[in-house]
Amino acid sequence: MRRSSWIVLLLSLVAIAAQAQAQAQAQAQVELPLLFSDGAVLQRDRPLPVWGWAAPGTAVRVALDGRQADAVADADGRWSTVLPAHAAGGPFEITVTAGDETVTVRDVLVGDVWLASGQSNMEWPLLQTEDAEAEIARADDPLIRHFKVPKSWAEAPQARLGGGAWAAASPQTVGDFSAVGYHFARELRAATGVPVGIIDSTWGGSAIEAWMDADMLGLDAAALAEKMRGKREADAEVEARTRGLIAGWPETAAGGAELAVAELDTGDWADIEVPAIWEAQGYAGMDGEAWYRTTFELSAGEAAAGVTLGLGQIDDSDRAWVNGQPVGGMDNAWNTPREYPVPAAALRAGTNTLAVRVTDTGGGGGIAGSADQLYVAPAGGARRPLAGEWKFRTTAVTVSLLDDKNRIGTLLYNAMIRPLQPYPLRGAIWYQGETNASPEGAWRYREQFADMIRGWRGDWNAPELPFLWAQLASFVSDGDRTDAEGRVLESPWAVLRESQTATLALPATAQAVTIDVGDAHDIHPRDKRTVGRRLALAARHVAHGEDLVFSGPVYRAVAIEGDRAVLRFDLQGSSLAVRGGGEAVHGFEIAGADRLFHPAQARIADDAVVVRSDAVPAPVAVRYAWRDNPEDADLVNREGLPASPFRTAEW
């Protein structure tokens, strides 16, 4: 062999050895789950499982406040051990030593850890709630901490989270916290005096099925795999169609105003109906930036006086121009109707050009809302509609059918719940159900919800893990089916609330009734403080054993006495009352053998409610707050906690 060949061989061997050494060093690196990171909150008074990954066979030692435990990484590189229970306190450090490497987790508190999960009403950030500015300004409590699990999904159970970090409550951070989770934590901090950690694992619009594993759903692995294969193929076809629609529009730098000018050739733009989200018009799976253009006519006098533009509910952010002049915009206000004043300086007699840049960060996108929210209103004049066909094109978008993954069984559980186990919890709080409030889904929910709770408890090896939830708030869902006289024949939201109440049959559970803090026209009511406070009352009883009134009146029994029905309630030592005072109660309906419910007169008599109606001389059944938006229902207890909706017969 020639000398040059020996040199090449030697260099190759050196490179191979260096690569092997680098791989060995990479394998030797000890890794902890993201929950064990700086600022973590650990559950007090419970054995503390700690786990992670290292090179197979590596000896690992974990230490916390003078206590330690040992483990050895198995053939797959996973190791786990358990530290002794620790009282509330801190801050401490966790050190994990594997071979010659030591990882230190700093600023660790020991207190109570709660998992907050569900859909958008649990996810909803403090920044977008009632009195947000004042709440954020006074949110300086470093013993309240929040860990946000990023939205992610997987077809198989995952060992690692997709991201996330602990943040201590401060005016700089708390605006992004789950509002319900933060208010819940603040109430518990005041009651217990210990640190509180909230693990926020939520996804707006999610269905309960997505938060359950295959066993909870009764699915076998083969059926699940086949379902996902079909879903992938269908998604690929839809994504290809969307990409085909936008292929002719070159991508431009996001955020510019080059398409806002008054005179512009829109010959290659598409037609699109407004209002409607763009996903419903062929652009499924599309997120990012797109432009809308239309025109409107003004007289010289109207242009000189200025106009007001109504642009509907734009999902999520927008900037608007008239004749190339900026006239308004909002950020992350997907359900806020836009109304922008346009000064005379931006207007002209004759044809005026309106351009709107829309930025969508996920979910539905585009100019939505109702047709009557889209208008041009001259000063002192009637509104002229702007709804109809506009011009449309994209500028900087991505196409991926991610958003519907939050409704497919197991996908969120695999990526957002399974990796949390077995991190010890004090309990779980849940706010979800809107997505499942369909005629069929509302009935299934009572079994699914109970199965999910039992499943999570089994996963954490905690058969009576406290599990608390917010019952659906009032909202006009358009799902109620009524007869010609306006009587509710079917109400999926009411049935789902009933399913939630039925789940109280499980031990260590409680619900916060919220029908009095809803918003008829917004599925996201802004009063999250009341929801958090009521969940905290339930936690103080269920998780901490406090003897206090934590729930409103709960229907127990009915007795028919002639032409009236007498209803009894579980009161927890409290008494019945009417919100606003008096003895006349609203929200009750009564029916006879014909099963037609009629509005009823109801009054409190000692610890009962007496219900009757002249239209029903021989009553058979009663129902209360039985509709999606029972805004007149006002039965409460002495503490002001509302009674849960109910019916005495399942018709």
VEXDREN-2710 file (C-alpha; in Angstrom, 1 decimal):
% VEXDREN-2710
k/r/px/py/pz
1/MET/0.0/0.0/0.0
2/ARG/1.3/3.4/-0.9
3/ARG/2.2/5.9/1.8
4/SER/-0.7/8.2/0.6
5/SER/-3.1/5.4/1.0
6/TRP/-1.9/4.8/4.6
7/ILE/-2.4/8.4/5.4
8/VAL/-6.0/8.3/4.0
9/LEU/-6.7/5.2/6.0
10/LEU/-5.3/6.7/9.2
11/LEU/-7.3/9.9/8.8
12/SER/-10.4/7.8/8.2
13/LEU/-9.8/5.8/11.4
14/VAL/-9.3/9.0/13.4
15/ALA/-12.5/10.4/12.0
16/ILE/-14.4/7.2/12.8
17/ALA/-13.0/7.2/16.4
18/ALA/-13.9/10.9/16.9
19/GLN/-17.4/10.2/15.6
20/ALA/-17.8/7.2/18.0
21/GLN/-16.5/9.3/20.9
22/ALA/-19.0/12.1/20.1
23/GLN/-21.8/9.7/19.9
24/ALA/-20.8/8.1/23.2
25/GLN/-20.7/11.6/24.8
26/ALA/-24.1/12.4/23.4
27/GLN/-25.5/9.2/24.8
28/ALA/-23.9/9.9/28.1
29/GLN/-25.7/13.2/28.5
30/VAL/-28.4/12.9/31.1
31/GLU/-31.8/14.3/30.1
32/LEU/-34.8/15.2/32.3
33/PRO/-38.4/15.8/31.2
34/LEU/-39.1/19.4/30.7
35/LEU/-41.4/19.5/33.8
36/PHE/-38.1/19.1/35.8
37/SER/-36.7/22.4/34.7
38/ASP/-35.8/25.7/36.5
39/GLY/-38.7/27.1/38.4
40/ALA/-40.5/23.8/38.8
41/VAL/-43.2/23.1/41.4
42/LEU/-43.2/19.6/42.9
43/GLN/-46.2/18.0/44.7
44/ARG/-45.8/18.2/48.5
45/ASP/-46.3/15.3/50.9
46/ARG/-46.1/12.6/48.2
47/PRO/-43.3/10.4/47.0
48/LEU/-41.6/12.2/44.1
49/PRO/-41.0/10.1/41.0
50/VAL/-38.1/11.5/39.0
51/TRP/-37.1/10.0/35.6
52/GLY/-35.2/10.7/32.5
53/TRP/-32.7/9.3/29.9
54/ALA/-29.0/8.5/29.8
55/ALA/-26.7/6.0/28.2
56/PRO/-27.8/2.4/28.9
57/GLY/-26.2/1.1/32.0
58/THR/-25.4/4.5/33.4
59/ALA/-25.7/4.9/37.2
60/VAL/-27.9/7.9/38.1
61/ARG/-28.2/9.7/41.4
62/VAL/-31.0/12.3/42.2
63/ALA/-30.7/14.6/45.2
64/LEU/-33.1/17.1/46.6
65/ASP/-32.6/19.0/49.9
66/GLY/-30.4/16.4/51.4
67/ARG/-32.4/13.4/50.2
68/GLN/-31.3/11.2/47.4
69/ALA/-32.3/8.2/45.3
70/ASP/-30.5/6.1/42.8
71/ALA/-31.3/4.5/39.5
72/VAL/-29.6/2.7/36.5
73/ALA/-30.6/3.5/32.9
74/ASP/-32.1/0.5/31.2
75/ALA/-31.3/-0.9/27.8
76/ASP/-33.4/1.8/26.2
77/GLY/-31.7/4.6/28.2
78/ARG/-34.6/5.3/30.5
79/TRP/-34.1/5.5/34.2
80/SER/-36.5/6.3/37.0
81/THR/-36.4/6.6/40.8
82/VAL/-38.4/8.0/43.7
83/LEU/-37.5/10.6/46.2
84/PRO/-39.1/10.6/49.6
85/ALA/-42.1/12.9/50.2
86/HIS/-41.2/16.5/51.0
87/ALA/-43.1/19.2/52.9
88/ALA/-44.0/22.4/51.1
89/GLY/-41.2/24.9/50.9
90/GLY/-38.3/26.1/48.8
91/PRO/-36.6/27.2/46.7
92/PHE/-34.5/24.1/46.4
93/GLU/-32.2/22.6/43.8
94/ILE/-32.5/19.1/42.2
95/THR/-29.2/17.6/41.1
96/VAL/-29.0/14.7/38.8
97/THR/-25.6/13.0/38.4
98/ALA/-25.0/10.4/35.7
99/GLY/-21.4/9.3/35.3
100/ASP/-19.2/12.4/35.2
101/GLU/-22.1/14.7/34.3
102/THR/-24.4/16.7/36.7
103/VAL/-27.5/18.5/35.8
104/THR/-28.9/21.1/38.3
105/VAL/-32.5/22.2/38.3
106/ARG/-32.7/25.5/40.2
107/ASP/-35.4/27.5/42.0
108/VAL/-37.6/24.5/42.7
109/LEU/-40.6/24.9/44.9
110/VAL/-42.6/22.2/46.7
111/GLY/-46.4/22.9/47.0
112/ASP/-49.5/21.8/45.1
113/VAL/-49.5/20.9/41.4
114/TRP/-52.7/21.0/39.4
115/LEU/-53.3/19.9/35.8
116/ALA/-55.5/22.4/34.0
117/SER/-56.9/20.9/30.7
118/GLY/-59.7/21.2/28.2
119/GLN/-60.5/23.6/25.4
120/SER/-60.4/27.3/24.8
121/ASN/-62.2/28.5/28.0
122/MET/-59.5/26.9/30.0
123/GLU/-56.8/28.0/27.6
124/TRP/-58.1/31.6/27.5
125/PRO/-55.3/33.9/28.7
126/LEU/-55.6/36.4/31.5
127/LEU/-54.7/39.2/29.1
128/GLN/-58.0/38.9/27.4
129/THR/-60.3/38.8/30.4
130/GLU/-62.4/41.1/32.5
131/ASP/-60.3/43.6/34.5
132/ALA/-57.1/42.2/32.8
133/GLU/-55.1/45.4/33.3
134/ALA/-55.7/45.5/37.1
135/GLU/-55.2/41.7/37.5
136/ILE/-51.9/41.8/35.6
137/ALA/-50.6/44.8/37.5
138/ARG/-51.1/43.0/40.9
139/ALA/-50.0/39.6/39.8
140/ASP/-46.6/39.6/41.5
141/ASP/-46.5/36.3/43.3
142/PRO/-43.5/34.1/42.5
143/LEU/-45.0/31.2/44.4
144/ILE/-47.7/30.8/41.6
145/ARG/-46.1/29.1/38.6
146/HIS/-47.5/28.1/35.2
147/PHE/-46.2/25.5/32.7
148/LYS/-47.7/25.8/29.3
149/VAL/-47.7/22.6/27.3
150/PRO/-47.5/23.5/23.6
151/LYS/-50.2/22.4/21.2
152/SER/-49.1/19.1/19.8
153/TRP/-50.4/15.8/18.7
154/ALA/-49.1/12.3/18.0
155/GLU/-50.4/9.0/16.7
156/ALA/-48.6/7.0/19.4
157/PRO/-48.0/7.8/23.1
158/GLN/-44.9/10.0/23.5
159/ALA/-42.4/10.0/26.3
160/ARG/-41.3/13.7/25.8
161/LEU/-43.3/16.9/25.6
162/GLY/-42.9/19.0/22.5
163/GLY/-41.8/22.0/24.6
164/GLY/-42.7/24.2/27.6
165/ALA/-41.2/26.0/30.6
166/TRP/-42.1/27.1/34.0
167/ALA/-42.9/30.8/34.6
168/ALA/-43.5/32.6/37.9
169/ALA/-46.4/34.9/38.1
170/SER/-45.4/38.6/37.5
171/PRO/-46.9/41.5/35.6
172/GLN/-44.5/40.6/32.8
173/THR/-45.6/36.9/32.5
174/VAL/-49.0/36.4/33.9
175/GLY/-51.0/37.8/30.9
176/ASP/-50.2/34.6/29.0
177/PHE/-51.3/32.3/31.9
178/SER/-54.6/30.4/31.7
179/ALA/-57.0/32.8/33.3
180/VAL/-59.0/30.2/35.0
181/GLY/-55.8/28.4/36.1
182/TYR/-54.4/31.6/37.5
183/HIS/-57.4/32.7/39.4
184/PHE/-57.8/29.1/40.8
185/ALA/-54.1/29.2/41.9
186/ARG/-54.4/32.6/43.5
187/GLU/-57.4/31.5/45.6
188/LEU/-55.7/28.3/46.7
189/ARG/-52.5/30.3/47.6
190/ALA/-54.6/32.5/49.8
191/ALA/-56.3/29.5/51.5
192/THR/-53.3/27.1/51.9
193/GLY/-50.3/29.4/52.0
194/VAL/-48.2/27.0/49.9
195/PRO/-46.8/27.3/46.3
196/VAL/-49.2/26.4/43.5
197/GLY/-48.1/25.1/40.1
198/ILE/-50.5/25.0/37.2
199/ILE/-49.7/22.7/34.2
200/ASP/-51.7/24.1/31.4
201/SER/-52.4/21.4/28.8
202/THR/-55.2/22.8/26.6
203/TRP/-56.2/23.2/23.0
204/GLY/-59.1/25.4/21.9
205/GLY/-61.9/23.6/20.1
206/SER/-60.7/20.2/21.2
207/ALA/-63.1/17.3/21.7
208/ILE/-63.0/15.0/24.7
209/GLU/-62.1/12.1/22.5
210/ALA/-58.7/13.7/21.7
211/TRP/-57.8/13.7/25.5
212/MET/-58.4/9.9/25.9
213/ASP/-56.2/7.0/25.0
214/ALA/-57.3/4.0/23.0
215/ASP/-58.3/1.9/26.1
216/MET/-60.5/4.7/27.4
217/LEU/-62.2/4.9/24.0
218/GLY/-62.5/1.2/23.6
219/LEU/-60.4/1.2/20.4
220/ASP/-57.9/-1.5/19.4
221/ALA/-54.5/-0.7/18.0
222/ALA/-55.2/-2.0/14.5
223/ALA/-58.5/-0.1/14.1
224/LEU/-56.8/3.1/15.3
225/ALA/-53.9/2.7/12.9
226/GLU/-56.3/2.1/10.0
227/LYS/-58.3/5.2/10.9
228/MET/-55.2/7.3/11.0
229/ARG/-54.0/5.9/7.7
230/GLY/-57.2/7.0/6.1
231/LYS/-57.0/10.4/7.8
232/ARG/-53.5/11.0/6.4
233/GLU/-54.6/10.2/2.9
234/ALA/-57.6/12.4/3.1
235/ASP/-55.6/15.2/4.6
236/ALA/-53.0/14.9/1.8
237/GLU/-55.7/15.3/-0.8
238/VAL/-57.2/18.4/0.9
239/GLU/-53.8/20.0/1.3
240/ALA/-53.0/19.4/-2.3
241/ARG/-56.3/21.1/-3.4
242/THR/-55.5/24.1/-1.2
243/ARG/-51.9/24.4/-2.5
244/GLY/-53.3/24.3/-6.0
245/LEU/-55.5/27.3/-5.4
246/ILE/-52.7/29.5/-4.1
247/ALA/-50.0/28.2/-6.4
248/GLY/-50.3/31.1/-8.9
249/TRP/-49.7/33.8/-6.2
250/PRO/-46.1/34.5/-5.5
251/GLU/-45.2/34.7/-1.8
252/THR/-44.3/38.2/-0.6
253/ALA/-42.8/39.5/2.6
254/ALA/-45.5/39.4/5.3
255/GLY/-46.7/42.6/6.8
256/GLY/-46.2/45.0/3.8
257/ALA/-48.8/47.4/2.4
258/GLU/-47.9/47.0/-1.2
259/LEU/-51.4/45.5/-2.0
260/ALA/-53.3/48.4/-0.3
261/VAL/-52.8/51.0/-3.0
262/ALA/-55.9/52.4/-4.6
263/GLU/-55.1/51.4/-8.1
264/LEU/-54.1/47.7/-8.5
265/ASP/-54.5/45.1/-11.2
266/THR/-56.4/42.3/-9.5
267/GLY/-56.9/40.2/-12.6
268/ASP/-55.2/37.2/-11.1
269/TRP/-57.0/37.4/-7.7
270/ALA/-59.7/35.0/-6.8
271/ASP/-63.3/35.7/-5.9
272/ILE/-64.4/35.0/-2.3
273/GLU/-67.6/35.4/-0.3
274/VAL/-67.5/37.8/2.7
275/PRO/-68.3/37.1/5.5
276/ALA/-67.1/33.5/5.8
277/ILE/-63.9/31.9/7.0
278/TRP/-61.6/31.0/4.1
279/GLU/-61.3/27.4/5.1
280/ALA/-65.0/27.0/4.2
281/GLN/-64.3/28.3/0.7
282/GLY/-61.6/25.9/-0.4
283/TYR/-58.6/27.0/1.6
284/ALA/-58.6/24.3/4.2
285/GLY/-55.6/24.0/6.4
286/MET/-54.3/27.5/5.5
287/ASP/-52.8/29.8/8.0
288/GLY/-50.9/33.0/7.5
289/GLU/-51.5/36.3/5.6
290/ALA/-54.0/37.1/2.9
291/TRP/-55.5/40.2/1.4
292/TYR/-59.1/41.1/0.6
293/ARG/-60.2/44.0/-1.7
294/THR/-63.6/45.6/-2.6
295/THR/-65.0/49.0/-3.5
296/PHE/-67.8/51.2/-2.4
297/GLU/-69.4/54.4/-3.8
298/LEU/-69.8/57.8/-2.1
299/SER/-71.2/61.1/-3.2
300/ALA/-69.0/64.2/-2.9
301/GLY/-70.9/65.2/0.3
302/GLU/-70.6/61.8/1.9
303/ALA/-66.9/61.7/1.2
304/ALA/-66.4/65.2/2.7
305/ALA/-68.2/64.2/5.9
306/GLY/-66.4/60.9/6.5
307/VAL/-67.8/57.4/7.0
308/THR/-67.6/54.4/9.4
309/LEU/-66.6/51.0/8.1
310/GLY/-67.9/47.8/9.6
311/LEU/-65.7/44.9/8.7
312/GLY/-67.2/42.0/10.7
313/GLN/-65.2/39.7/13.0
314/ILE/-61.8/39.1/11.5
315/ASP/-59.9/36.0/12.5
316/ASP/-57.3/36.8/14.0
317/SER/-55.6/40.2/13.2
318/ASP/-56.1/42.8/10.5
319/ARG/-55.0/46.1/9.0
320/ALA/-57.4/48.1/6.8
321/TRP/-56.8/50.8/4.1
322/VAL/-59.1/53.0/2.1
323/ASN/-57.6/54.4/-1.1
324/GLY/-54.2/53.4/0.2
325/GLN/-54.6/55.2/3.5
326/PRO/-54.5/53.2/6.8
327/VAL/-57.8/53.4/8.7
328/GLY/-57.6/50.8/11.4
329/GLY/-56.6/47.4/12.7
330/MET/-56.8/45.0/15.6
331/ASP/-54.5/42.2/16.8
332/ASN/-55.6/38.8/18.0
333/ALA/-59.3/39.9/18.3
334/TRP/-60.9/37.1/16.3
335/ASN/-64.4/37.6/17.8
336/THR/-64.5/41.4/18.1
337/PRO/-66.5/43.2/15.4
338/ARG/-64.4/45.8/13.6
339/GLU/-65.7/49.4/13.3
340/TYR/-63.3/51.9/11.9
341/PRO/-63.9/55.6/11.3
342/VAL/-62.6/56.8/8.0
343/PRO/-61.8/60.5/7.8
344/ALA/-62.6/62.7/4.7
345/ALA/-58.9/62.9/3.9
346/ALA/-58.9/59.2/2.9
347/LEU/-62.1/59.4/0.8
348/ARG/-63.1/60.5/-2.6
349/ALA/-66.3/61.1/-4.5
350/GLY/-67.2/58.1/-6.6
351/THR/-65.4/54.8/-6.3
352/ASN/-63.4/54.1/-3.1
353/THR/-61.1/51.1/-2.7
354/LEU/-61.1/49.1/0.5
355/ALA/-58.1/46.7/1.2
356/VAL/-57.8/44.5/4.3
357/ARG/-54.8/42.4/5.2
358/VAL/-55.8/39.5/7.4
359/THR/-53.4/37.4/9.5
360/ASP/-54.5/34.1/10.8
361/THR/-52.4/32.2/13.4
362/GLY/-54.5/29.0/13.5
363/GLY/-58.0/27.6/13.3
364/GLY/-60.4/29.5/11.1
365/GLY/-59.2/32.5/9.2
366/GLY/-60.6/35.4/7.3
367/ILE/-63.4/38.0/7.4
368/ALA/-66.2/36.3/9.4
369/GLY/-69.1/37.4/11.6
370/SER/-72.6/38.2/10.2
371/ALA/-73.5/40.0/7.1
372/ASP/-75.0/42.9/9.0
373/GLN/-71.6/43.6/10.6
374/LEU/-70.1/44.5/7.1
375/TYR/-71.1/47.9/6.0
376/VAL/-70.2/51.4/5.1
377/ALA/-72.1/54.1/7.0
378/PRO/-72.0/57.7/5.8
379/ALA/-72.2/60.3/8.5
380/GLY/-75.9/60.6/9.5
381/GLY/-76.9/58.1/6.8
382/ALA/-78.1/54.5/6.6
383/ARG/-75.6/51.6/6.5
384/ARG/-74.9/50.2/3.1
385/PRO/-74.0/46.5/3.0
386/LEU/-70.5/45.3/2.1
387/ALA/-71.2/41.6/2.3
388/GLY/-70.9/39.7/-0.9
389/GLU/-68.1/38.9/-3.4
390/TRP/-64.7/40.4/-2.8
391/LYS/-61.3/39.9/-4.4
392/PHE/-58.8/37.7/-2.5
393/ARG/-55.2/36.4/-2.7
394/THR/-52.6/35.1/-0.3
395/THR/-49.2/36.5/0.3
396/ALA/-47.5/34.4/3.0
397/VAL/-49.2/31.3/4.2
398/THR/-48.6/27.7/5.3
399/VAL/-50.9/24.8/4.5
400/SER/-51.3/22.0/7.0
401/LEU/-54.4/20.3/8.4
402/LEU/-53.2/20.6/12.0
403/ASP/-56.3/22.3/13.4
404/ASP/-58.6/19.3/13.2
405/LYS/-56.2/17.0/15.1
406/ASN/-57.7/18.4/18.3
407/ARG/-60.9/16.4/17.6
408/ILE/-59.4/13.0/16.8
409/GLY/-59.3/10.4/19.4
410/THR/-56.0/9.8/21.3
411/LEU/-54.0/12.4/19.4
412/LEU/-53.8/15.1/22.2
413/TYR/-53.6/12.5/25.0
414/ASN/-50.5/10.9/23.3
415/ALA/-48.6/14.2/23.0
416/MET/-50.0/16.5/25.8
417/ILE/-51.0/14.1/28.7
418/ARG/-49.0/10.9/28.4
419/PRO/-45.6/12.7/28.7
420/LEU/-46.7/14.3/32.0
421/GLN/-47.0/11.0/33.7
422/PRO/-46.1/10.1/36.5
423/TYR/-45.4/13.7/37.6
424/PRO/-47.4/13.9/40.9
425/LEU/-50.5/16.0/40.9
426/ARG/-52.7/17.3/43.7
427/GLY/-55.6/17.2/41.2
428/ALA/-57.0/18.2/37.8
429/ILE/-59.3/21.0/36.7
430/TRP/-61.2/20.7/33.4
431/TYR/-63.2/23.1/31.3
432/GLN/-64.4/21.4/28.1
433/GLY/-67.6/20.2/26.5
434/GLU/-68.6/22.9/24.0
435/THR/-67.2/20.9/21.1
436/ASN/-69.1/17.8/22.2
437/ALA/-72.4/19.6/22.7
438/SER/-74.2/18.0/19.7
439/PRO/-77.4/16.0/19.9
440/GLU/-75.5/12.7/19.9
441/GLY/-72.3/13.9/21.5
442/ALA/-74.0/15.4/24.6
443/TRP/-75.4/12.0/25.5
444/ARG/-72.2/10.1/24.9
445/TYR/-70.3/12.6/27.0
446/ARG/-71.5/11.2/30.3
447/GLU/-69.8/7.9/29.6
448/GLN/-66.8/9.4/27.9
449/PHE/-66.2/11.9/30.7
450/ALA/-66.4/9.2/33.4
451/ASP/-64.1/6.9/31.4
452/MET/-61.6/9.7/30.9
453/ILE/-61.4/10.5/34.6
454/ARG/-61.0/6.9/35.5
455/GLY/-58.4/6.5/32.8
456/TRP/-56.3/9.5/33.9
457/ARG/-56.6/8.3/37.6
458/GLY/-55.3/4.9/36.5
459/ASP/-52.4/6.4/34.6
460/TRP/-51.3/8.4/37.6
461/ASN/-52.0/5.4/39.9
462/ALA/-54.3/7.7/42.0
463/PRO/-57.8/6.2/42.1
464/GLU/-59.3/9.2/43.9
465/LEU/-57.3/12.0/42.3
466/PRO/-59.4/15.1/42.8
467/PHE/-61.1/16.0/39.5
468/LEU/-63.0/19.3/39.2
469/TRP/-64.7/20.9/36.2
470/ALA/-66.5/24.0/35.1
471/GLN/-70.0/23.2/33.8
472/LEU/-70.8/24.9/30.4
473/ALA/-71.7/28.6/30.8
474/SER/-74.7/30.2/29.2
475/PHE/-74.4/30.9/25.5
476/VAL/-76.8/31.1/22.5
477/SER/-75.4/28.1/20.6
478/ASP/-78.1/27.9/17.9
479/GLY/-78.3/24.3/18.8
480/ASP/-81.6/24.4/20.7
481/ARG/-84.6/23.0/18.7
482/THR/-87.9/24.7/19.5
483/ASP/-91.5/24.4/18.5
484/ALA/-93.7/27.1/17.0
485/GLU/-94.5/28.5/20.4
486/GLY/-90.8/28.7/21.3
487/ARG/-90.7/25.7/23.7
488/VAL/-87.4/24.0/23.8
489/LEU/-87.8/20.4/22.4
490/GLU/-84.1/19.6/22.4
491/SER/-81.1/21.3/23.9
492/PRO/-77.7/19.7/23.4
493/TRP/-76.0/22.2/25.7
494/ALA/-78.5/21.4/28.5
495/VAL/-78.0/17.6/28.0
496/LEU/-74.2/18.1/28.1
497/ARG/-74.5/20.0/31.4
498/GLU/-76.7/17.1/32.6
499/SER/-73.9/14.7/31.5
500/GLN/-71.4/16.7/33.5
501/THR/-73.6/16.6/36.6
502/ALA/-74.1/12.8/36.2
503/THR/-70.3/12.4/36.5
504/LEU/-70.5/13.6/40.1
505/ALA/-71.3/10.0/40.9
506/LEU/-67.5/9.4/40.7
507/PRO/-65.7/9.9/44.0
508/ALA/-63.6/13.0/44.7
509/THR/-65.3/15.1/42.0
510/ALA/-67.0/18.5/42.0
511/GLN/-68.3/21.0/39.4
512/ALA/-68.4/24.7/39.3
513/VAL/-71.8/25.9/37.8
514/THR/-71.3/28.9/35.6
515/ILE/-74.6/29.6/33.9
516/ASP/-74.7/33.0/35.6
517/VAL/-71.4/34.2/34.3
518/GLY/-71.8/33.3/30.6
519/ASP/-72.2/35.6/27.6
520/ALA/-75.2/35.0/25.3
521/HIS/-73.2/36.1/22.3
522/ASP/-69.7/35.0/23.1
523/ILE/-68.7/31.4/23.8
524/HIS/-65.7/32.8/25.7
525/PRO/-67.2/34.8/28.6
526/ARG/-64.6/37.2/30.0
527/ASP/-65.3/36.6/33.7
528/LYS/-62.8/33.9/34.5
529/ARG/-62.2/35.1/38.1
530/THR/-65.6/33.6/39.2
531/VAL/-64.9/30.3/37.5
532/GLY/-61.5/30.0/39.1
533/ARG/-62.9/31.0/42.5
534/ARG/-65.6/28.4/42.3
535/LEU/-63.2/25.7/41.3
536/ALA/-61.0/26.7/44.2
537/LEU/-63.9/26.3/46.6
538/ALA/-64.4/22.8/45.3
539/ALA/-60.7/22.1/45.6
540/ARG/-60.6/23.2/49.2
541/HIS/-63.4/20.7/50.0
542/VAL/-62.5/17.8/47.8
543/ALA/-58.6/18.0/47.9
544/HIS/-58.0/19.7/51.2
545/GLY/-61.0/18.4/53.2
546/GLU/-62.3/21.8/54.3
547/ASP/-65.8/21.9/55.7
548/LEU/-67.3/24.7/53.6
549/VAL/-70.1/25.4/51.1
550/PHE/-68.5/24.7/47.7
551/SER/-71.5/24.1/45.5
552/GLY/-74.9/25.6/44.8
553/PRO/-78.2/23.7/45.3
554/VAL/-78.2/20.3/43.7
555/TYR/-81.6/18.8/42.8
556/ARG/-82.4/15.7/44.9
557/ALA/-86.2/14.7/44.6
558/VAL/-89.6/15.9/43.4
559/ALA/-93.0/15.3/45.0
560/ILE/-96.3/16.0/43.1
561/GLU/-98.9/17.5/45.4
562/GLY/-102.1/18.2/43.4
563/ASP/-101.4/20.9/40.8
564/ARG/-97.9/21.7/42.1
565/ALA/-94.5/20.1/42.2
566/VAL/-92.3/20.4/45.3
567/LEU/-88.6/20.1/44.7
568/ARG/-86.0/19.2/47.3
569/PHE/-82.2/20.0/47.1
570/ASP/-79.0/19.0/48.7
571/LEU/-77.8/22.3/50.3
572/GLN/-74.6/21.4/52.2
573/GLY/-75.9/23.2/55.2
574/SER/-76.8/26.4/53.3
575/SER/-80.2/27.6/52.3
576/LEU/-82.1/28.5/49.1
577/ALA/-82.2/32.0/47.8
578/VAL/-82.9/34.1/44.7
579/ARG/-80.2/36.0/43.0
580/GLY/-81.3/39.6/43.4
581/GLY/-83.6/38.8/46.4
582/GLY/-87.2/37.8/47.0
583/GLU/-88.9/34.4/46.9
584/ALA/-90.0/34.2/43.3
585/VAL/-87.7/32.0/41.3
586/HIS/-87.3/32.1/37.5
587/GLY/-86.1/29.6/34.9
588/PHE/-88.6/26.7/35.8
589/GLU/-90.9/24.9/33.4
590/ILE/-93.5/22.3/34.2
591/ALA/-95.2/19.6/32.0
592/GLY/-98.1/17.2/32.3
593/ALA/-98.6/13.8/30.7
594/ASP/-98.4/15.4/27.2
595/ARG/-94.7/16.2/27.8
596/LEU/-95.1/19.8/26.7
597/PHE/-93.3/22.1/29.0
598/HIS/-94.8/25.5/30.0
599/PRO/-93.2/28.4/31.8
600/ALA/-94.0/28.0/35.5
601/GLN/-94.3/30.1/38.6
602/ALA/-91.9/29.1/41.3
603/ARG/-91.2/30.2/44.8
604/ILE/-89.0/29.2/47.7
605/ALA/-90.8/27.6/50.6
606/ASP/-88.3/26.9/53.4
607/ASP/-85.8/24.4/52.0
608/ALA/-87.9/23.6/48.9
609/VAL/-89.1/25.2/45.6
610/VAL/-92.8/24.9/44.8
611/VAL/-93.5/25.0/41.0
612/ARG/-96.9/25.3/39.3
613/SER/-98.6/26.6/36.2
614/ASP/-102.3/27.3/35.3
615/ALA/-101.5/25.6/32.0
616/VAL/-100.6/22.3/33.7
617/PRO/-103.3/21.2/36.2
618/ALA/-101.8/17.7/36.6
619/PRO/-98.0/18.1/36.6
620/VAL/-95.7/15.2/35.9
621/ALA/-92.2/16.7/35.4
622/VAL/-90.2/19.8/36.0
623/ARG/-87.1/21.2/34.5
624/TYR/-84.9/24.1/35.4
625/ALA/-82.5/26.2/33.2
626/TRP/-83.1/23.8/30.4
627/ARG/-81.8/25.6/27.3
628/ASP/-78.4/26.7/26.0
629/ASN/-78.7/30.2/27.4
630/PRO/-80.8/30.1/30.6
631/GLU/-80.1/33.8/31.5
632/ASP/-83.3/34.1/33.6
633/ALA/-82.4/31.2/35.9
634/ASP/-81.8/32.7/39.3
635/LEU/-81.9/29.9/42.0
636/VAL/-78.8/30.1/44.2
637/ASN/-77.9/29.4/47.8
638/ARG/-77.1/31.8/50.6
639/GLU/-73.5/32.1/49.4
640/GLY/-74.7/33.1/45.9
641/LEU/-73.6/29.8/44.2
642/PRO/-76.0/28.9/41.4
643/ALA/-78.1/25.8/41.3
644/SER/-77.2/23.4/38.5
645/PRO/-79.7/22.9/35.6
646/PHE/-81.7/19.7/35.9
647/ARG/-84.9/17.9/34.8
648/THR/-86.9/15.5/36.9
649/ALA/-87.6/13.1/33.9
650/GLU/-85.3/12.3/30.9
651/TRP/-87.7/13.0/28.1
END
